[in-house]
Amino acid sequence: LDLLKPIYKETARNGHFGKKHFAWEKSKKLKIPEQLQEKLQIAKMSNGDVKRTSINGV
């Protein structure tokens, strides 16, 4: 595993959270394909989470 190499020094020192130079600390925008978005919307409506209005809009 070559654990004595200095590449592990930064992750071992005071933990690795909040260090911007690590790739896993950089957030990315989530890309959801259109087909999946449609399925998610249908599932959202079918489980009763969406409020439905009456015919009169009340």
CNS distance restraints for C-alpha pairs under 8 A (distance, minus, plus):
assign (resid   3 and name CA) (resid   8 and name CA) 6.93 0.50 0.50
assign (resid   4 and name CA) (resid   8 and name CA) 7.68 0.50 0.50
assign (resid   5 and name CA) (resid   9 and name CA) 7.88 0.50 0.50
assign (resid   8 and name CA) (resid  12 and name CA) 6.18 0.50 0.50
assign (resid   9 and name CA) (resid  13 and name CA) 6.10 0.50 0.50
assign (resid  10 and name CA) (resid  16 and name CA) 7.27 0.50 0.50
assign (resid  11 and name CA) (resid  15 and name CA) 5.78 0.50 0.50
assign (resid  11 and name CA) (resid  16 and name CA) 4.85 0.50 0.50
assign (resid  12 and name CA) (resid  16 and name CA) 7.09 0.50 0.50
assign (resid  17 and name CA) (resid  25 and name CA) 7.27 0.50 0.50
assign (resid  18 and name CA) (resid  25 and name CA) 6.65 0.50 0.50
assign (resid  19 and name CA) (resid  25 and name CA) 6.73 0.50 0.50
assign (resid  20 and name CA) (resid  25 and name CA) 5.80 0.50 0.50
assign (resid  20 and name CA) (resid  26 and name CA) 6.63 0.50 0.50
assign (resid  21 and name CA) (resid  25 and name CA) 7.48 0.50 0.50
assign (resid  22 and name CA) (resid  26 and name CA) 7.22 0.50 0.50
assign (resid  32 and name CA) (resid  36 and name CA) 6.52 0.50 0.50
assign (resid  32 and name CA) (resid  37 and name CA) 6.37 0.50 0.50
assign (resid  33 and name CA) (resid  37 and name CA) 6.31 0.50 0.50
assign (resid  34 and name CA) (resid  38 and name CA) 6.26 0.50 0.50
assign (resid  35 and name CA) (resid  39 and name CA) 6.42 0.50 0.50
assign (resid  36 and name CA) (resid  40 and name CA) 6.10 0.50 0.50
assign (resid  37 and name CA) (resid  41 and name CA) 6.16 0.50 0.50
assign (resid  38 and name CA) (resid  42 and name CA) 6.24 0.50 0.50
assign (resid  39 and name CA) (resid  43 and name CA) 6.13 0.50 0.50
assign (resid  40 and name CA) (resid  44 and name CA) 6.06 0.50 0.50
assign (resid  41 and name CA) (resid  45 and name CA) 6.35 0.50 0.50
assign (resid  42 and name CA) (resid  46 and name CA) 6.13 0.50 0.50
assign (resid  43 and name CA) (resid  47 and name CA) 6.31 0.50 0.50
assign (resid  44 and name CA) (resid  48 and name CA) 7.13 0.50 0.50
assign (resid  44 and name CA) (resid  49 and name CA) 6.17 0.50 0.50
assign (resid  44 and name CA) (resid  50 and name CA) 6.88 0.50 0.50
assign (resid  45 and name CA) (resid  49 and name CA) 6.22 0.50 0.50
assign (resid  45 and name CA) (resid  50 and name CA) 5.47 0.50 0.50
assign (resid  53 and name CA) (resid  57 and name CA) 5.30 0.50 0.50
assign (resid  53 and name CA) (resid  58 and name CA) 6.00 0.50 0.50
assign (resid  54 and name CA) (resid  58 and name CA) 5.78 0.50 0.50
